Amino acid sequence: MSVLRLLCAGAAHGVVAALEPRWSDETGLRLEARFGPVGMLKEALLAGESCDVFVATGAIVTSLAAAAHLDGATRADLGRVATGIAVRDGDPVPVIDGAQSLRSALLAADRVLFPDPQRATAGIHFASVLQRLGVQDVLAKRVSTHASGAAAMQALAASRDASPIGCTQVSEILDTRGVRLVGPLPPEFELVTLYAAAVCTRAADAAAAMRFVERITGPGSAALRARCGFEPTAP
């Protein structure tokens, strides 16, 4: 079976995993996807890693298309994903409807887990939220950062701490067994990120790559994307 290679934001893992069986059956192409923070994916593409379809934030897709690493004419949007708070299944659900309640919830936790604050969209943002709340120093010894949002949520699910809490993209929370979505960050800290896909200019089979872009972004997968935490783009 031939391979279609993806460099794909972790936020879209659930969508890709759900599409893969039928896609492979219909096309005879196995999906070989590398998931991770969008900053890492950009570095990998620029370093020459094999890629047919690239899925990342709209801003990164636009910049890479402008530099001719992606075919801008093939770009299509998956939708928007909020950044949210999670707890383990079965743990008390904190109130996070404003700055003060979020601050209280974080201070009450004995472990705070989130993705890479240098290369992950949610990690970069949440690090700034901790600073704005004035809790970064108090929580310094309780913070646990991970290579990706998926890794942070897996660590949260497996945590043996008494009261851990986590933050990443809502789609990654919904895609992880053992954790529960509390809700999006309160309005004053809201981050909703647009994700897009495009064909790489060095794709081995540009036609097949375009078919997958159409599959993951098209109306046929809209309900799946919604279940996975993607909101439609603004009209």
N, C-alpha and C positions, 0 to 999 in steps of 0.2 A: 504493500500500500504506500502510495506517495504521501508526502508530508507538506502541510501548509504551516509555516512558522509565524508565530505571533509574539510580539513584545507587547504586553498588555498590563495596564494598570490593575492593581489588586482590587480596586472598586468594581471591576467588571468580571471578576472570577466566577461568580454565581451564574451570570448570563452565559459566559463561554462554556462552563461545565454542563449547563442544561442543553445548550445547542449542539454540543459535540456529537453525541451518539447518532442523531438523525442526519447531521451534516456528513459524517463519515460514511454512513450507509448509502446516502444519496449520491455522493461524489466520489467515493473511494479514496478520499484524502483524509489522512489522520491529522488532527490538530496537535501541533507541538508548541505549547504556549509557555512562555516565561513570564511570570507575574511578579510585580514588585512596585516599589515607589516610583513615581513618574520621573523623578530626577535620575534614578539609577537606570531606568529604561532609556532615557535620552542619552546618557553616557554610553550605554551598550550599543545603541544604534550608531552613534558617532564614532565608536571604536571599531565598527565594521562587522558587528554580530549579524548573522544571517537573519533576515526578517522579510516577510511578505506583507503582513498587516501590522500596523502600529496603532495601539489604542492608548490614549493618554488624555490629559486635560486639553480642552480646546485651545488654550493659549500655547501649549507646547506643540500641538499638532500644527497650528498656524505658523509658528516660528520655524519648525523643521520643513514645512512646505515652502516657506519663503526662501530657505537655504537649499532647496532642491533635493532634500533627503527623502521627502514624501511627495507624492503626486497630489497637488492641491485640488485638482479637478475631481478627485475621488473622495474627498473629505465629506463625511456625514456625521451627524450628531447622534449619540446614544440617548442623551438626556442629562438631567442635573441631579446631583446627589448631595444631600445635606451631611454635615458633620454632626455626630451625635455622641451621646453618653450611654455606656452599657454597664451592666452588673452581671454577676453569675446568675444562672437560673436558680430560683429558690431564695435568693438574697432579698432583703427589703429593698423596695424601689424608692430612691430619694426624690425629693422635689427639686427640680432644676429650672423653675420658671422665671428666674431672674438672677441678676448678678449675686445678690446676697445668698439666695438659696443654693446656687451652684457653688459658691465659695464655702458654704457650710458643709455641703455634701463632700467636697474634696478634702476639707480639713478633717472630716470624720473618718475618712478612708485610711487604712494602714498601708495600702499600696495603690499607686496611680500609674496605670499602664497606657502607653500610646506609642505610635510609630515614630520613626526616625525624624527628629526635629530639624534635620538639615536637608533631606531629600524627599520626604513624604508630604503630600499636600496637607493632610490632617495633622501630622506631627508638627510641621512648621507653624500652622495656625494655633494649635492647642498650646504650644510653648508660649506664644504671645498672649494667649488668654490667661495663662498662669501669671504672667508678668502683670497684666492689666488688673488682675484680681489681687495682686500683692502677696501671693502665696508661694512664689517660686522658691524662696529661701527656706520657709517653714517645711515645704514638702520635698526639699532636695534629697533627703535620705530615703524618701518613700517612693520616689519616681523610678519607674522601670521603662526604658525605651527599647523598642524592638525594630528589626530591619524593615518590617512592613506592618500595615494595619492588621492583616490576617494573622501574623505572628503575635502581635499584641493581644488580639482577641483569643487566640489559642492559649496563650499564657494566662489570660484572665480566667478562662474556663477551667484550667488545670490548677489555678492558684490555691494554695493552702492557707493563705492569709485570712484573717478573720473577716475583714470588710474591704475587699479590693474594689476598685472602680476603674473604668477604662474609657478611652475616647478614640474614635476613628470615624471613617466614612460609614454612614448608615448601611450601605450595601454590604460592607465587610462584616458589620455586626450581624445582619440578617443571614449572612452566609456561614456563620460559625455556630456549631452546636455547643450548647452548654453556657451560652451567654444570652442575655435579654436586652433588647433595646429599651432604654428609659425614655429617650426622646431626643430631638435635635437640641443643639445648644440654644440657650435663650436668645431672644431677638438681638440684644445688644452685642452678642458674640457670634451671630449667625455666619456660617460659611456654606454656601451652596455652589458646588463646582460643576461646570459643564465638562462632559467627556465626549470625545470624538474619535473616529477611526479614519484611517486613510491607508492607501496602498503605498508600500515602500517603492522608491524609484528603482531599486535593485532587486525587486521581487522576481523569483524564479518563474512564476506563472502569474502574470499580472491579471489575466482574465479570471482565474480562480480566486485570486485575492480580492478582486472587485466583487465577485459573487458573495464572498464571506462578509465584506463590508455591508453589502446590501442586506444580507441575512441578519446581521447583528444590530443594524440600525433601522431596518424597515418596519412597516406596519405589522408584518407577520410575527414579529417578536416583541411588539409593544406591550402586550399583557405580561409577558415574561419579565421584561425590564421593570415594569411597575412593581411586580411581586418582589423583585430583587432590590428595590429601593431607589429606582430611577424615576424622576419626575419629568414630564414632558418639557421640552424647551418652550420658551415663550413664543407665541405666534409672531 
